């Protein structure tokens, strides 16, 4: 079986998103989630995403570029832990 994409886009989902005329940001977010879930468990998502942004840097106005940029930025933000660890202790 031949692989459709490369190691950064194993199923070619990002590639296909850039080929769809009139794709919306909402559709790109859905594809982005599918892409993230399709990466191998041991893959570094940040590195794959950075490589894809470089690969498609000639499409700065495409909704998928915006979604990927937002995804990368979200990785940089600290996340609040839930549960008992986030509560004040006496």
Secondary structure by P-SEA (a helix, b strand, c coil): cccccccccccaaaaaaaacccccaaaaaaaaaaaaaaccccccaaaaaaaaaaaaccccccaaaaaaaaaaaaaabbbbbccccccccc
